[in-house]
């Protein structure tokens, strides 16, 4: 009975996910009908993909990569929460309770404060912007090592 309930629950969740993906592909500043989405998918599968079609470009170059990235990020966040709770054997463990997010915030603040005051060239703006997440990640890891 439990296995059947598990299968039904996962089937319903998968159906909701597929409906959400389909709606995300069709809704936007350029509205695309669901029939056009299926036609574009069939063209891609059959090998008759038309790169000049505006709808196909919107679907495959803009909306589908964003949807797939959102799925990947959501799955990664769920997995990281699972790992936190498993490592610490605490079902309430998360980065906020453990102080890891505060350590990461400290790293970001230090990066912004010290790097922006020492590097003033506009050419190095993107390098400064890339260092802030790096410092945040490093300080988050240091906080995790300190706690663990």
C-alpha positions as CSV (number, residue, x, y, z in Angstrom):
1,X,0.0,0.0,0.0
2,X,2.8,2.4,0.8
3,X,4.6,1.7,-2.4
4,X,1.4,2.3,-4.4
5,X,0.9,5.6,-2.6
6,X,4.5,6.6,-3.3
7,X,4.1,5.9,-7.0
8,X,0.9,7.8,-7.2
9,X,2.4,10.8,-5.3
10,X,5.5,10.9,-7.5
11,X,3.4,10.5,-10.7
12,X,1.3,13.5,-9.7
13,X,4.3,15.6,-8.9
14,X,5.9,14.7,-12.2
15,X,2.7,15.6,-14.0
16,X,2.7,19.0,-12.2
17,X,6.3,19.5,-13.2
18,X,5.6,18.8,-16.9
19,X,2.6,21.1,-16.9
20,X,4.7,23.8,-15.3
21,X,7.4,23.4,-17.9
22,X,4.9,23.5,-20.7
23,X,3.3,26.7,-19.3
24,X,6.7,28.3,-18.8
25,X,7.5,27.6,-22.4
26,X,4.3,29.2,-23.6
27,X,3.9,32.2,-21.3
28,X,6.2,35.3,-21.7
29,X,6.4,38.6,-23.5
30,X,5.9,36.7,-26.8
31,X,3.1,34.3,-26.2
32,X,3.6,30.9,-27.9
33,X,0.8,28.4,-28.3
34,X,1.1,25.0,-26.9
35,X,0.6,23.5,-30.4
36,X,3.6,25.5,-31.7
37,X,5.7,24.2,-28.8
38,X,4.8,20.6,-29.6
39,X,5.5,21.3,-33.3
40,X,8.9,22.8,-32.6
41,X,9.8,19.8,-30.4
42,X,8.7,17.4,-33.1
43,X,10.7,19.3,-35.7
44,X,13.8,19.1,-33.4
45,X,13.3,15.4,-32.8
46,X,12.7,14.6,-36.5
47,X,15.7,16.6,-37.7
48,X,13.7,19.3,-39.5
49,X,14.7,22.0,-37.1
50,X,14.2,25.5,-38.6
51,X,16.7,27.8,-37.0
52,X,15.1,30.9,-38.7
53,X,11.8,30.4,-36.9
54,X,11.3,33.1,-34.2
55,X,9.2,30.8,-32.0
56,X,11.8,28.0,-32.2
57,X,14.6,30.5,-31.3
58,X,12.5,31.8,-28.3
59,X,11.8,28.3,-27.1
60,X,15.2,26.6,-27.5
61,X,17.6,29.6,-27.1
62,X,15.9,31.5,-24.3
63,X,13.1,29.8,-22.4
64,X,14.2,26.1,-22.3
65,X,17.7,26.8,-21.1
66,X,16.3,29.0,-18.3
67,X,13.8,26.3,-17.3
68,X,16.6,23.6,-17.3
69,X,18.9,25.9,-15.3
70,X,16.1,26.5,-12.7
71,X,15.5,22.8,-12.4
72,X,19.2,22.2,-11.9
73,X,19.6,25.0,-9.3
74,X,16.5,23.8,-7.4
75,X,17.7,20.2,-7.4
76,X,21.2,21.3,-6.2
77,X,19.7,23.4,-3.4
78,X,17.5,20.4,-2.3
79,X,20.6,18.1,-2.4
80,X,22.7,20.6,-0.3
81,X,19.9,20.8,2.3
82,X,19.8,17.0,2.4
83,X,23.6,16.8,2.9
84,X,23.4,19.4,5.7
85,X,20.8,17.5,7.5
86,X,22.5,14.2,7.0
87,X,26.0,15.3,8.0
88,X,24.8,17.0,11.2
89,X,22.1,14.4,11.9
90,X,19.7,17.2,12.5
91,X,16.5,17.6,10.5
92,X,16.5,21.4,11.3
93,X,20.0,22.0,10.1
94,X,20.3,24.7,7.5
95,X,22.9,27.4,6.6
96,X,21.1,30.1,8.6
97,X,20.9,28.1,11.9
98,X,24.5,26.9,11.6
99,X,25.9,30.4,10.8
100,X,27.3,29.5,7.5
101,X,25.3,32.1,5.7
102,X,26.6,34.7,8.1
103,X,30.2,33.6,7.4
104,X,29.5,33.8,3.7
105,X,28.1,37.3,4.2
106,X,31.2,38.4,6.1
107,X,33.3,37.2,3.2
108,X,31.2,39.1,0.7
109,X,31.4,42.3,2.8
110,X,35.1,42.0,3.2
111,X,35.6,41.4,-0.5
112,X,33.5,44.4,-1.4
113,X,35.1,46.7,1.2
114,X,38.8,45.8,0.5
115,X,38.7,45.1,-3.2
116,X,36.7,48.1,-4.2
117,X,39.0,50.4,-2.2
118,X,42.2,48.9,-3.6
119,X,41.2,48.4,-7.2
120,X,39.8,51.4,-8.9
121,X,40.1,50.7,-12.5
122,X,36.9,50.3,-14.5
123,X,38.6,47.6,-16.6
124,X,38.8,45.3,-13.6
125,X,35.1,45.8,-12.7
126,X,34.2,42.2,-13.8
127,X,37.1,40.7,-11.9
128,X,36.0,42.5,-8.8
129,X,32.5,41.3,-9.3
130,X,33.7,37.7,-9.7
131,X,35.8,37.9,-6.5
132,X,32.8,38.7,-4.3
133,X,31.1,35.3,-4.7
134,X,34.5,33.6,-4.5
135,X,35.2,35.2,-1.1
136,X,31.7,34.5,0.0
137,X,32.1,30.8,-0.8
138,X,35.5,30.6,0.8
139,X,34.3,32.2,4.1
140,X,31.2,30.0,4.1
141,X,33.5,26.9,3.8
142,X,35.7,28.2,6.6
143,X,32.7,28.7,8.8
144,X,31.5,25.2,8.0
145,X,35.0,23.8,8.9
146,X,35.0,25.8,12.1
147,X,31.6,24.5,13.1
148,X,32.2,20.9,12.1
